[in-house]
Amino acid sequence: MADKKDGFQSGAGLIRYFDEEEIEGPALDPKLVIYIGVAMAVIVELATYFWPLH
């Protein structure tokens, strides 16, 4: 049988990958993303009310 080594070897590369990852985009607050989505939904609903397709 193979000797058991300390630690979880298959996860070691994954941990190194996430340590090296850099965020290059703008940082947005998650609440802001929700607010933008709700605002867009309201705008679409208002547009369908004022400019119906039928």
PDB file of N, H, CA, C and O in Angstrom:
ATOM      1  N   MET A   1       0.831  -1.192   0.000  1.00  0.00           N
ATOM      2  CA  MET A   1       0.000   0.000   0.000  1.00  0.00           C
ATOM      3  C   MET A   1       0.870   1.248   0.000  1.00  0.00           C
ATOM      4  O   MET A   1       1.971   1.256   0.549  1.00  0.00           O
ATOM      5  N   ALA A   2       0.375   2.261  -0.602  1.00  0.00           N
ATOM      6  H   ALA A   2      -0.520   2.255  -1.048  1.00  0.00           H
ATOM      7  CA  ALA A   2       1.114   3.521  -0.643  1.00  0.00           C
ATOM      8  C   ALA A   2       1.033   4.205   0.718  1.00  0.00           C
ATOM      9  O   ALA A   2       0.031   4.111   1.427  1.00  0.00           O
ATOM     10  N   ASP A   3       2.109   4.891   1.057  1.00  0.00           N
ATOM     11  H   ASP A   3       2.923   4.968   0.482  1.00  0.00           H
ATOM     12  CA  ASP A   3       2.120   5.620   2.328  1.00  0.00           C
ATOM     13  C   ASP A   3       1.195   6.820   2.222  1.00  0.00           C
ATOM     14  O   ASP A   3       1.112   7.478   1.186  1.00  0.00           O
ATOM     15  N   LYS A   4       0.503   7.084   3.324  1.00  0.00           N
ATOM     16  H   LYS A   4       0.571   6.549   4.166  1.00  0.00           H
ATOM     17  CA  LYS A   4      -0.403   8.229   3.356  1.00  0.00           C
ATOM     18  C   LYS A   4       0.384   9.463   3.785  1.00  0.00           C
ATOM     19  O   LYS A   4       1.070   9.449   4.807  1.00  0.00           O
ATOM     20  N   LYS A   5       0.276  10.537   2.987  1.00  0.00           N
ATOM     21  H   LYS A   5      -0.281  10.548   2.157  1.00  0.00           H
ATOM     22  CA  LYS A   5       1.007  11.761   3.325  1.00  0.00           C
ATOM     23  C   LYS A   5       0.084  12.743   4.027  1.00  0.00           C
ATOM     24  O   LYS A   5      -1.140  12.649   3.932  1.00  0.00           O
ATOM     25  N   ASP A   6       0.694  13.683   4.733  1.00  0.00           N
ATOM     26  H   ASP A   6       1.688  13.758   4.811  1.00  0.00           H
ATOM     27  CA  ASP A   6      -0.084  14.695   5.429  1.00  0.00           C
ATOM     28  C   ASP A   6      -0.683  15.671   4.430  1.00  0.00           C
ATOM     29  O   ASP A   6      -0.041  16.028   3.442  1.00  0.00           O
ATOM     30  N   GLY A   7      -1.917  16.103   4.686  1.00  0.00           N
ATOM     31  H   GLY A   7      -2.439  15.812   5.488  1.00  0.00           H
ATOM     32  CA  GLY A   7      -2.540  17.114   3.835  1.00  0.00           C
ATOM     33  C   GLY A   7      -3.344  16.501   2.712  1.00  0.00           C
ATOM     34  O   GLY A   7      -3.341  15.287   2.508  1.00  0.00           O
ATOM     35  N   PHE A   8      -4.018  17.347   2.002  1.00  0.00           N
ATOM     36  H   PHE A   8      -4.020  18.333   2.168  1.00  0.00           H
ATOM     37  CA  PHE A   8      -4.871  16.945   0.890  1.00  0.00           C
ATOM     38  C   PHE A   8      -4.194  17.416  -0.389  1.00  0.00           C
ATOM     39  O   PHE A   8      -4.305  18.585  -0.755  1.00  0.00           O
ATOM     40  N   GLN A   9      -3.507  16.530  -1.057  1.00  0.00           N
ATOM     41  H   GLN A   9      -3.417  15.580  -0.759  1.00  0.00           H
ATOM     42  CA  GLN A   9      -2.655  16.918  -2.170  1.00  0.00           C
ATOM     43  C   GLN A   9      -3.429  17.394  -3.385  1.00  0.00           C
ATOM     44  O   GLN A   9      -3.001  18.348  -4.036  1.00  0.00           O
ATOM     45  N   SER A  10      -4.539  16.776  -3.713  1.00  0.00           N
ATOM     46  H   SER A  10      -4.886  16.001  -3.185  1.00  0.00           H
ATOM     47  CA  SER A  10      -5.239  17.161  -4.933  1.00  0.00           C
ATOM     48  C   SER A  10      -5.808  18.572  -4.844  1.00  0.00           C
ATOM     49  O   SER A  10      -6.057  19.198  -5.875  1.00  0.00           O
ATOM     50  N   GLY A  11      -6.019  19.082  -3.641  1.00  0.00           N
ATOM     51  H   GLY A  11      -5.817  18.573  -2.804  1.00  0.00           H
ATOM     52  CA  GLY A  11      -6.532  20.433  -3.482  1.00  0.00           C
ATOM     53  C   GLY A  11      -5.438  21.482  -3.456  1.00  0.00           C
ATOM     54  O   GLY A  11      -5.735  22.676  -3.490  1.00  0.00           O
ATOM     55  N   ALA A  12      -4.196  21.074  -3.396  1.00  0.00           N
ATOM     56  H   ALA A  12      -3.955  20.104  -3.368  1.00  0.00           H
ATOM     57  CA  ALA A  12      -3.101  22.038  -3.259  1.00  0.00           C
ATOM     58  C   ALA A  12      -2.981  22.928  -4.489  1.00  0.00           C
ATOM     59  O   ALA A  12      -2.767  24.132  -4.348  1.00  0.00           O
ATOM     60  N   GLY A  13      -3.112  22.380  -5.674  1.00  0.00           N
ATOM     61  H   GLY A  13      -3.286  21.402  -5.789  1.00  0.00           H
ATOM     62  CA  GLY A  13      -3.020  23.191  -6.893  1.00  0.00           C
ATOM     63  C   GLY A  13      -4.181  24.152  -7.014  1.00  0.00           C
ATOM     64  O   GLY A  13      -4.014  25.274  -7.491  1.00  0.00           O
ATOM     65  N   LEU A  14      -5.362  23.722  -6.582  1.00  0.00           N
ATOM     66  H   LEU A  14      -5.497  22.810  -6.194  1.00  0.00           H
ATOM     67  CA  LEU A  14      -6.536  24.561  -6.636  1.00  0.00           C
ATOM     68  C   LEU A  14      -6.384  25.758  -5.709  1.00  0.00           C
ATOM     69  O   LEU A  14      -6.771  26.872  -6.060  1.00  0.00           O
ATOM     70  N   ILE A  15      -5.824  25.532  -4.533  1.00  0.00           N
ATOM     71  H   ILE A  15      -5.510  24.626  -4.247  1.00  0.00           H
ATOM     72  CA  ILE A  15      -5.609  26.624  -3.587  1.00  0.00           C
ATOM     73  C   ILE A  15      -4.608  27.620  -4.159  1.00  0.00           C
ATOM     74  O   ILE A  15      -4.804  28.830  -4.046  1.00  0.00           O
ATOM     75  N   ARG A  16      -3.552  27.131  -4.763  1.00  0.00           N
ATOM     76  H   ARG A  16      -3.393  26.148  -4.855  1.00  0.00           H
ATOM     77  CA  ARG A  16      -2.571  28.034  -5.376  1.00  0.00           C
ATOM     78  C   ARG A  16      -3.198  28.825  -6.512  1.00  0.00           C
ATOM     79  O   ARG A  16      -2.885  30.002  -6.687  1.00  0.00           O
ATOM     80  N   TYR A  17      -4.071  28.206  -7.282  1.00  0.00           N
ATOM     81  H   TYR A  17      -4.325  27.249  -7.140  1.00  0.00           H
ATOM     82  CA  TYR A  17      -4.721  28.899  -8.385  1.00  0.00           C
ATOM     83  C   TYR A  17      -5.554  30.064  -7.872  1.00  0.00           C
ATOM     84  O   TYR A  17      -5.489  31.159  -8.429  1.00  0.00           O
ATOM     85  N   PHE A  18      -6.337  29.846  -6.818  1.00  0.00           N
ATOM     86  H   PHE A  18      -6.391  28.956  -6.365  1.00  0.00           H
ATOM     87  CA  PHE A  18      -7.178  30.909  -6.301  1.00  0.00           C
ATOM     88  C   PHE A  18      -6.356  31.990  -5.606  1.00  0.00           C
ATOM     89  O   PHE A  18      -6.774  33.148  -5.575  1.00  0.00           O
ATOM     90  N   ASP A  19      -5.216  31.648  -5.057  1.00  0.00           N
ATOM     91  H   ASP A  19      -4.876  30.708  -5.082  1.00  0.00           H
ATOM     92  CA  ASP A  19      -4.372  32.660  -4.442  1.00  0.00           C
ATOM     93  C   ASP A  19      -3.796  33.607  -5.485  1.00  0.00           C
ATOM     94  O   ASP A  19      -3.583  34.785  -5.200  1.00  0.00           O
ATOM     95  N   GLU A  20      -3.540  33.106  -6.688  1.00  0.00           N
ATOM     96  H   GLU A  20      -3.712  32.149  -6.920  1.00  0.00           H
ATOM     97  CA  GLU A  20      -2.929  33.925  -7.728  1.00  0.00           C
ATOM     98  C   GLU A  20      -3.943  34.694  -8.561  1.00  0.00           C
ATOM     99  O   GLU A  20      -3.565  35.575  -9.333  1.00  0.00           O
ATOM    100  N   GLU A  21      -5.217  34.375  -8.417  1.00  0.00           N
ATOM    101  H   GLU A  21      -5.523  33.659  -7.790  1.00  0.00           H
ATOM    102  CA  GLU A  21      -6.249  35.036  -9.218  1.00  0.00           C
ATOM    103  C   GLU A  21      -6.358  36.501  -8.821  1.00  0.00           C
ATOM    104  O   GLU A  21      -6.385  36.833  -7.636  1.00  0.00           O
ATOM    105  N   GLU A  22      -6.421  37.373  -9.820  1.00  0.00           N
ATOM    106  H   GLU A  22      -6.400  37.104 -10.783  1.00  0.00           H
ATOM    107  CA  GLU A  22      -6.554  38.799  -9.566  1.00  0.00           C
ATOM    108  C   GLU A  22      -7.875  39.288 -10.133  1.00  0.00           C
ATOM    109  O   GLU A  22      -8.308  38.842 -11.195  1.00  0.00           O
ATOM    110  N   ILE A  23      -8.507  40.199  -9.424  1.00  0.00           N
ATOM    111  H   ILE A  23      -8.155  40.561  -8.561  1.00  0.00           H
ATOM    112  CA  ILE A  23      -9.746  40.795  -9.904  1.00  0.00           C
ATOM    113  C   ILE A  23      -9.370  42.082 -10.633  1.00  0.00           C
ATOM    114  O   ILE A  23      -8.835  43.014 -10.033  1.00  0.00           O
ATOM    115  N   GLU A  24      -9.656  42.121 -11.934  1.00  0.00           N
ATOM    116  H   GLU A  24     -10.090  41.364 -12.422  1.00  0.00           H
ATOM    117  CA  GLU A  24      -9.272  43.277 -12.728  1.00  0.00           C
ATOM    118  C   GLU A  24     -10.444  44.198 -13.019  1.00  0.00           C
ATOM    119  O   GLU A  24     -10.237  45.328 -13.462  1.00  0.00           O
ATOM    120  N   GLY A  25     -11.664  43.749 -12.782  1.00  0.00           N
ATOM    121  H   GLY A  25     -11.832  42.832 -12.422  1.00  0.00           H
ATOM    122  CA  GLY A  25     -12.840  44.557 -13.078  1.00  0.00           C
ATOM    123  C   GLY A  25     -13.192  45.459 -11.912  1.00  0.00           C
ATOM    124  O   GLY A  25     -12.580  45.386 -10.847  1.00  0.00           O
ATOM    125  N   PRO A  26     -14.194  46.320 -12.125  1.00  0.00           N
ATOM    126  CA  PRO A  26     -14.622  47.201 -11.034  1.00  0.00           C
ATOM    127  C   PRO A  26     -15.321  46.407  -9.942  1.00  0.00           C
ATOM    128  O   PRO A  26     -16.046  45.452 -10.222  1.00  0.00           O
ATOM    129  N   ALA A  27     -15.102  46.799  -8.722  1.00  0.00           N
ATOM    130  H   ALA A  27     -14.513  47.574  -8.494  1.00  0.00           H
ATOM    131  CA  ALA A  27     -15.733  46.128  -7.585  1.00  0.00           C
ATOM    132  C   ALA A  27     -17.104  46.759  -7.357  1.00  0.00           C
ATOM    133  O   ALA A  27     -17.204  47.958  -7.097  1.00  0.00           O
ATOM    134  N   LEU A  28     -18.161  45.949  -7.457  1.00  0.00           N
ATOM    135  H   LEU A  28     -18.080  44.975  -7.668  1.00  0.00           H
ATOM    136  CA  LEU A  28     -19.522  46.431  -7.247  1.00  0.00           C
ATOM    137  C   LEU A  28     -20.091  45.802  -5.986  1.00  0.00           C
ATOM    138  O   LEU A  28     -19.874  44.626  -5.696  1.00  0.00           O
ATOM    139  N   ASP A  29     -20.824  46.621  -5.251  1.00  0.00           N
ATOM    140  H   ASP A  29     -21.000  47.576  -5.487  1.00  0.00           H
ATOM    141  CA  ASP A  29     -21.507  46.116  -4.066  1.00  0.00           C
ATOM    142  C   ASP A  29     -22.643  45.201  -4.520  1.00  0.00           C
ATOM    143  O   ASP A  29     -23.391  45.573  -5.425  1.00  0.00           O
ATOM    144  N   PRO A  30     -22.795  44.036  -3.933  1.00  0.00           N
ATOM    145  CA  PRO A  30     -23.879  43.129  -4.359  1.00  0.00           C
ATOM    146  C   PRO A  30     -25.266  43.765  -4.271  1.00  0.00           C
ATOM    147  O   PRO A  30     -26.139  43.464  -5.085  1.00  0.00           O
ATOM    148  N   LYS A  31     -25.470  44.633  -3.299  1.00  0.00           N
ATOM    149  H   LYS A  31     -24.761  44.878  -2.638  1.00  0.00           H
ATOM    150  CA  LYS A  31     -26.760  45.316  -3.181  1.00  0.00           C
ATOM    151  C   LYS A  31     -27.018  46.193  -4.399  1.00  0.00           C
ATOM    152  O   LYS A  31     -28.155  46.298  -4.858  1.00  0.00           O
ATOM    153  N   LEU A  32     -25.978  46.820  -4.920  1.00  0.00           N
ATOM    154  H   LEU A  32     -25.055  46.735  -4.547  1.00  0.00           H
ATOM    155  CA  LEU A  32     -26.115  47.679  -6.092  1.00  0.00           C
ATOM    156  C   LEU A  32     -26.574  46.869  -7.295  1.00  0.00           C
ATOM    157  O   LEU A  32     -27.396  47.341  -8.080  1.00  0.00           O
ATOM    158  N   VAL A  33     -26.059  45.668  -7.449  1.00  0.00           N
ATOM    159  H   VAL A  33     -25.391  45.285  -6.811  1.00  0.00           H
ATOM    160  CA  VAL A  33     -26.466  44.801  -8.554  1.00  0.00           C
ATOM    161  C   VAL A  33     -27.946  44.451  -8.431  1.00  0.00           C
ATOM    162  O   VAL A  33     -28.661  44.436  -9.433  1.00  0.00           O
ATOM    163  N   ILE A  34     -28.411  44.173  -7.222  1.00  0.00           N
ATOM    164  H   ILE A  34     -27.830  44.185  -6.408  1.00  0.00           H
ATOM    165  CA  ILE A  34     -29.832  43.875  -6.997  1.00  0.00           C
ATOM    166  C   ILE A  34     -30.686  45.092  -7.324  1.00  0.00           C
ATOM    167  O   ILE A  34     -31.714  44.973  -7.990  1.00  0.00           O
ATOM    168  N   TYR A  35     -30.262  46.264  -6.856  1.00  0.00           N
ATOM    169  H   TYR A  35     -29.427  46.361  -6.315  1.00  0.00           H
ATOM    170  CA  TYR A  35     -31.022  47.489  -7.110  1.00  0.00           C
ATOM    171  C   TYR A  35     -31.108  47.785  -8.604  1.00  0.00           C
ATOM    172  O   TYR A  35     -32.160  48.196  -9.094  1.00  0.00           O
ATOM    173  N   ILE A  36     -30.027  47.584  -9.320  1.00  0.00           N
ATOM    174  H   ILE A  36     -29.172  47.251  -8.922  1.00  0.00           H
ATOM    175  CA  ILE A  36     -30.027  47.817 -10.767  1.00  0.00           C
ATOM    176  C   ILE A  36     -30.990  46.847 -11.455  1.00  0.00           C
ATOM    177  O   ILE A  36     -31.721  47.240 -12.365  1.00  0.00           O
ATOM    178  N   GLY A  37     -30.993  45.601 -11.030  1.00  0.00           N
ATOM    179  H   GLY A  37     -30.400  45.282 -10.291  1.00  0.00           H
ATOM    180  CA  GLY A  37     -31.909  44.616 -11.608  1.00  0.00           C
ATOM    181  C   GLY A  37     -33.363  44.973 -11.355  1.00  0.00           C
ATOM    182  O   GLY A  37     -34.195  44.858 -12.255  1.00  0.00           O
ATOM    183  N   VAL A  38     -33.680  45.403 -10.139  1.00  0.00           N
ATOM    184  H   VAL A  38     -33.004  45.496  -9.408  1.00  0.00           H
ATOM    185  CA  VAL A  38     -35.050  45.797  -9.810  1.00  0.00           C
ATOM    186  C   VAL A  38     -35.443  47.036 -10.614  1.00  0.00           C
ATOM    187  O   VAL A  38     -36.554  47.110 -11.138  1.00  0.00           O
ATOM    188  N   ALA A  39     -34.544  47.998 -10.713  1.00  0.00           N
ATOM    189  H   ALA A  39     -33.641  47.938 -10.287  1.00  0.00           H
ATOM    190  CA  ALA A  39     -34.832  49.223 -11.473  1.00  0.00           C
ATOM    191  C   ALA A  39     -35.081  48.902 -12.950  1.00  0.00           C
ATOM    192  O   ALA A  39     -35.985  49.467 -13.565  1.00  0.00           O
ATOM    193  N   MET A  40     -34.281  47.997 -13.517  1.00  0.00           N
ATOM    194  H   MET A  40     -33.546  47.538 -13.018  1.00  0.00           H
ATOM    195  CA  MET A  40     -34.474  47.617 -14.920  1.00  0.00           C
ATOM    196  C   MET A  40     -35.819  46.914 -15.105  1.00  0.00           C
ATOM    197  O   MET A  40     -36.492  47.137 -16.111  1.00  0.00           O
ATOM    198  N   ALA A  41     -36.218  46.079 -14.163  1.00  0.00           N
ATOM    199  H   ALA A  41     -35.672  45.899 -13.345  1.00  0.00           H
ATOM    200  CA  ALA A  41     -37.516  45.398 -14.248  1.00  0.00           C
ATOM    201  C   ALA A  41     -38.658  46.408 -14.198  1.00  0.00           C
ATOM    202  O   ALA A  41     -39.632  46.270 -14.938  1.00  0.00           O
ATOM    203  N   VAL A  42     -38.555  47.413 -13.343  1.00  0.00           N
ATOM    204  H   VAL A  42     -37.764  47.525 -12.742  1.00  0.00           H
ATOM    205  CA  VAL A  42     -39.581  48.448 -13.251  1.00  0.00           C
ATOM    206  C   VAL A  42     -39.641  49.238 -14.555  1.00  0.00           C
ATOM    207  O   VAL A  42     -40.731  49.534 -15.043  1.00  0.00           O
ATOM    208  N   ILE A  43     -38.493  49.582 -15.122  1.00  0.00           N
ATOM    209  H   ILE A  43     -37.607  49.341 -14.725  1.00  0.00           H
ATOM    210  CA  ILE A  43     -38.456  50.330 -16.377  1.00  0.00           C
ATOM    211  C   ILE A  43     -39.109  49.528 -17.500  1.00  0.00           C
ATOM    212  O   ILE A  43     -39.869  50.086 -18.292  1.00  0.00           O
ATOM    213  N   VAL A  44     -38.830  48.246 -17.581  1.00  0.00           N
ATOM    214  H   VAL A  44     -38.213  47.793 -16.938  1.00  0.00           H
ATOM    215  CA  VAL A  44     -39.422  47.401 -18.628  1.00  0.00           C
ATOM    216  C   VAL A  44     -40.933  47.307 -18.445  1.00  0.00           C
ATOM    217  O   VAL A  44     -41.680  47.395 -19.419  1.00  0.00           O
ATOM    218  N   GLU A  45     -41.387  47.130 -17.210  1.00  0.00           N
ATOM    219  H   GLU A  45     -40.780  47.058 -16.418  1.00  0.00           H
ATOM    220  CA  GLU A  45     -42.826  47.053 -16.971  1.00  0.00           C
ATOM    221  C   GLU A  45     -43.517  48.364 -17.306  1.00  0.00           C
ATOM    222  O   GLU A  45     -44.604  48.351 -17.882  1.00  0.00           O
ATOM    223  N   LEU A  46     -42.918  49.488 -16.961  1.00  0.00           N
ATOM    224  H   LEU A  46     -42.035  49.498 -16.492  1.00  0.00           H
ATOM    225  CA  LEU A  46     -43.498  50.784 -17.306  1.00  0.00           C
ATOM    226  C   LEU A  46     -43.525  50.986 -18.818  1.00  0.00           C
ATOM    227  O   LEU A  46     -44.491  51.527 -19.356  1.00  0.00           O
ATOM    228  N   ALA A  47     -42.483  50.559 -19.493  1.00  0.00           N
ATOM    229  H   ALA A  47     -41.698  50.120 -19.056  1.00  0.00           H
ATOM    230  CA  ALA A  47     -42.434  50.704 -20.945  1.00  0.00           C
ATOM    231  C   ALA A  47     -43.529  49.876 -21.607  1.00  0.00           C
ATOM    232  O   ALA A  47     -44.148  50.335 -22.567  1.00  0.00           O
ATOM    233  N   THR A  48     -43.781  48.661 -21.113  1.00  0.00           N
ATOM    234  H   THR A  48     -43.279  48.288 -20.333  1.00  0.00           H
ATOM    235  CA  THR A  48     -44.846  47.843 -21.707  1.00  0.00           C
ATOM    236  C   THR A  48     -46.231  48.412 -21.391  1.00  0.00           C
ATOM    237  O   THR A  48     -47.178  48.183 -22.143  1.00  0.00           O
ATOM    238  N   TYR A  49     -46.355  49.142 -20.296  1.00  0.00           N
ATOM    239  H   TYR A  49     -45.586  49.327 -19.684  1.00  0.00           H
ATOM    240  CA  TYR A  49     -47.629  49.776 -19.968  1.00  0.00           C
ATOM    241  C   TYR A  49     -47.896  50.976 -20.867  1.00  0.00           C
ATOM    242  O   TYR A  49     -49.007  51.137 -21.372  1.00  0.00           O
ATOM    243  N   PHE A  50     -46.882  51.825 -21.073  1.00  0.00           N
ATOM    244  H   PHE A  50     -45.979  51.695 -20.663  1.00  0.00           H
ATOM    245  CA  PHE A  50     -47.066  53.026 -21.858  1.00  0.00           C
ATOM    246  C   PHE A  50     -46.991  52.781 -23.364  1.00  0.00           C
ATOM    247  O   PHE A  50     -47.607  53.521 -24.131  1.00  0.00           O
ATOM    248  N   TRP A  51     -46.256  51.767 -23.804  1.00  0.00           N
ATOM    249  H   TRP A  51     -45.756  51.166 -23.180  1.00  0.00           H
ATOM    250  CA  TRP A  51     -46.134  51.448 -25.213  1.00  0.00           C
ATOM    251  C   TRP A  51     -46.462  49.972 -25.446  1.00  0.00           C
ATOM    252  O   TRP A  51     -45.562  49.169 -25.693  1.00  0.00           O
ATOM    253  N   PRO A  52     -47.742  49.614 -25.369  1.00  0.00           N
ATOM    254  CA  PRO A  52     -48.105  48.203 -25.571  1.00  0.00           C
ATOM    255  C   PRO A  52     -47.862  47.777 -27.025  1.00  0.00           C
ATOM    256  O   PRO A  52     -47.932  48.597 -27.940  1.00  0.00           O
ATOM    257  N   LEU A  53     -47.581  46.512 -27.221  1.00  0.00           N
ATOM    258  H   LEU A  53     -47.524  45.845 -26.478  1.00  0.00           H
ATOM    259  CA  LEU A  53     -47.285  45.998 -28.550  1.00  0.00           C
ATOM    260  C   LEU A  53     -48.554  45.628 -29.309  1.00  0.00           C
ATOM    261  O   LEU A  53     -48.494  45.464 -30.527  1.00  0.00           O
ATOM    262  N   HIS A  54     -49.683  45.491 -28.653  1.00  0.00           N
ATOM    263  H   HIS A  54     -49.732  45.624 -27.663  1.00  0.00           H
ATOM    264  CA  HIS A  54     -50.919  45.077 -29.332  1.00  0.00           C
ATOM    265  C   HIS A  54     -51.846  46.215 -29.495  1.00  0.00           C
ATOM    266  O   HIS A  54     -52.935  46.050 -30.045  1.00  0.00           O
TER     267      HIS A  54
END
